[in-house]
Amino acid sequence: MDLKKLALGIGTAAALAGCAGGPAALAQTTSRPPAAEPGGNVALTPGQEVQVAGRDLTVRYRQLVSDSRCKPGRQCFAAGEAVVALVLTEPGRGEHTSVELHTGRQGPDSTTFAGTTVKLAAVDGSGTRILVRFS
């Protein structure tokens, strides 16, 4: 990591912490996202980010893009699908990309970035919680 950028980031975080309530705010500002082990499902809510353990990859659930799935208690002609937007970041290289993953057959349910496959395993009924798997 570039030391100038690191120093600037720490200085900015410290200045913001001073305005926002002291050391506790600084700890929140500079904390890393939780780590997730490859192979298991990880639950994310919109805006939440997770780092893949042992890999230079973070995944953030940006938003539910669309949801045409059949709602509970209704009869539907087609099952429909949910589409979610994710931001994949390789912090060590400063690379990132945005992807949309699907629960149905209209688009991909997985993608590969930074040598890791990210698969959309499930989307809850409201789209406020998704499960992703890394391999």
N, C-alpha and C positions, 0 to 999 in steps of 0.2 A: 504494500500500500504506500502511496506517496505520503511522506511525512508532513509536507506542507498542508495537504488536504486533511490529514488526521488532526493536525494542530488547529486548523481553522474550524473543523467540526467540533472539537472539544471546546474551543473558545466560544463558539456559537451556542453550544449546549449549555455551557456554564452561564453565559449571559441570559439565556432564556430561563434557566433554572432560578437565577436570582430574581427575575421578574415573576416567576410562577410559584415561588414558595420554597426555595432552598434545596438542600441536598436530596430530598425525596424526589423532587421533580427531575433533578439531574440523573438519578438512578433510572428513572423511567425513560428518559430521553435516550440514554446511551445503551439500554439493555438490548440484547440480541433476541431474535424470535426463538420460541421453544424448538427443540430438536425432535425429529421423528425418525425412527428407524425404518430403513427400507424393508418391504415385505408385509407390513401391516397396514390397516386402514387408519387414516388420520382424519378427524372431524375438523372442519373449518367453517366459520361464519363470515359473512361479508366484511372485508377489510382485514381479516385475520391472516397472519403470515406464519409459515413454519419453515424451518431449515432442515434439510435432509442430512441426517447424521453421516459423517464421514465423506460428504460430497460438498462441492462448491456450488450449492443450489439452494435457493429459497423459493417458495411458492406462496403466492398471495391470492386468496379468493376475492376477486374484484366485485362481481355481481352476478345475479341471475339475469341472463339476457332475454330469455323467453321461456314460456312453459305452456305447452299445449297438451299436457297429460290430462287424462280423464280425472275429474275431481271425485272425491269419495261420495258415494250415494247416487251417482249419475251413471246412466248407460251411454256408452260412447261407441261410435262406429269404428274409430281407430284409437290405438293406445296413446298416440302423441309422444312428445319428448320434451325434456328440459334441456336448455343450453346455458352453460355457465362460462363466464370469462375469468381467466386466470392470468396472472403476471408471473413469469418465470424469470429469475434473476441469477446470474452467475457473478456474485460479488467480487471474487478475486480478479476477474477479467473486466468487470464493468459492463458486461453484456446483459441484455434483457430482451424479452419478447412477450407479446400478448397472444394468448390462444383462446379459442372457444372449443369446449368439449361438450359432447352430446350424450344423452342417455339412450337415444334411439338410433335408427339406421340412416338418418338424414345427414350425419356427419361423423367425424371421428370421436371415439371415446377416450383416446389416449394420444400422447405426443412424446417425443424424445427431445431432451434439451440437456446440454452439459453432461452427456453420457448417461442420463437417467431417464427412464420411462415414467411418465406421470399419467396415471389412469384414473378417470372418473368412475368411482365404484357405485355411488348412489347420490341422490338428491332427495331431501325430505319433502314432504307434501307442500310446504310453503316456500321452499327454496332458500330458507334462512340457514340451512346447515347442509353441507356436502361431505361426502367421504371420498378421499383420494388415496391412492396406493402408489408407492414408489418402488421401482425395481431397476 
